[in-house]
Structure formats: C-alpha cells, structure tokens
C-alpha cells in the first residue's frame, strides 16, 4: 500500500471510523451485513464523519482569525487608548 492510498483511504475516507462503528455494532449484537445493521452503520458513520469534518474546518478557519485579533489587540491597544 502506497502512502497516497493510505492517506486517501484511512485519513480522508475515514475507513478506520467505519470499521470501528462496525465492530461496535457487532459487539451490540447487530448484524451489519443485513439491511437494518448496514443502515445504522451508515447513519452513525456519516453523522460522525460530517461532525468531525465540520469541527476541523471551523477550527482551521477560526484559529488564524483569533490569532490575528489577539495580535492586533496587543500591537494597537496603546493607539486606541490614546485617541479614545
């Protein structure tokens, strides 16, 4: 398995999450090869995947803005105090 296949399947595709949910459902006694078990597996996998990706995107987008605001308040706080 090349590095690109590993990144695409395990990290971007979150295959590990799908396998983890499948093992958990099997431990609960639900057969994931049937329609109901497969549907529950897909629903849980999709909900968790979307939640993780949204949290990651929000963190990536908001962190530089937070850092910029902290730096701006540090460097420009004196000039605001003088004029206001």
C-alpha positions as CSV (number, residue, x, y, z in Angstrom):
1,X,0.0,0.0,0.0
2,X,1.5,3.3,-1.0
3,X,1.4,6.4,1.1
4,X,-1.2,8.1,-1.1
5,X,-3.6,5.2,-0.8
6,X,-3.2,5.2,3.0
7,X,-3.9,8.9,3.2
8,X,-6.9,8.6,0.8
9,X,-8.5,5.6,2.4
10,X,-7.7,5.9,6.1
11,X,-7.4,9.7,6.7
12,X,-9.6,11.3,4.1
13,X,-12.0,8.4,3.7
14,X,-12.1,7.7,7.4
15,X,-12.2,3.9,6.8
16,X,-11.0,3.4,10.4
17,X,-14.1,5.1,11.7
18,X,-16.3,2.8,9.6
19,X,-14.6,-0.3,10.8
20,X,-14.8,1.0,14.4
21,X,-18.5,1.6,14.2
22,X,-19.0,-1.8,12.6
23,X,-17.1,-3.6,15.4
24,X,-19.2,-1.7,18.0
25,X,-22.4,-2.7,16.3
26,X,-21.3,-6.3,16.1
27,X,-20.5,-6.2,19.8
28,X,-24.0,-4.9,20.5
29,X,-25.4,-7.9,18.5
30,X,-26.4,-6.1,15.4
31,X,-25.5,-7.8,12.1
32,X,-24.0,-5.1,9.8
33,X,-24.5,-7.3,6.7
34,X,-28.3,-7.0,6.9
35,X,-30.3,-4.0,5.8
36,X,-31.0,-2.6,9.2
37,X,-27.5,-3.1,10.5
38,X,-26.0,-1.6,7.4
39,X,-28.3,1.4,7.6
40,X,-27.5,2.0,11.2
41,X,-23.8,1.6,10.5
42,X,-24.0,4.1,7.5
43,X,-26.0,6.6,9.5
44,X,-23.7,6.6,12.5
45,X,-20.6,6.7,10.3
46,X,-22.0,9.6,8.2
47,X,-23.1,11.6,11.2
48,X,-19.7,11.2,13.0
49,X,-17.7,11.9,9.8
50,X,-19.6,15.1,9.0
51,X,-19.3,16.3,12.6
52,X,-15.6,15.7,12.7
53,X,-15.0,17.4,9.4
54,X,-17.1,20.4,10.3
55,X,-15.3,20.8,13.6
56,X,-12.0,20.5,11.8
57,X,-13.0,23.1,9.3
58,X,-14.3,25.5,11.9
59,X,-11.0,25.2,13.9
60,X,-8.9,25.7,10.8
61,X,-10.9,28.8,9.7
62,X,-11.3,30.4,13.1
63,X,-7.8,29.9,14.6
64,X,-6.0,32.3,12.3
65,X,-8.7,34.9,12.9
66,X,-8.4,34.5,16.6
67,X,-4.6,34.8,16.4
68,X,-4.9,37.9,14.2
69,X,-7.3,39.5,16.7
70,X,-5.0,38.8,19.6
71,X,-2.0,40.2,17.8
72,X,-3.9,43.3,16.7
73,X,-5.2,44.0,20.2
74,X,-1.7,43.6,21.5
75,X,0.0,45.9,19.0
76,X,-2.7,48.5,18.6
77,X,-4.1,48.7,22.1
78,X,-2.0,51.8,23.0
79,X,-3.0,53.8,20.0
80,X,-6.7,53.1,20.8
81,X,-6.2,54.3,24.4
82,X,-4.5,57.5,23.3
83,X,-7.2,58.5,20.9
84,X,-10.3,57.4,22.8
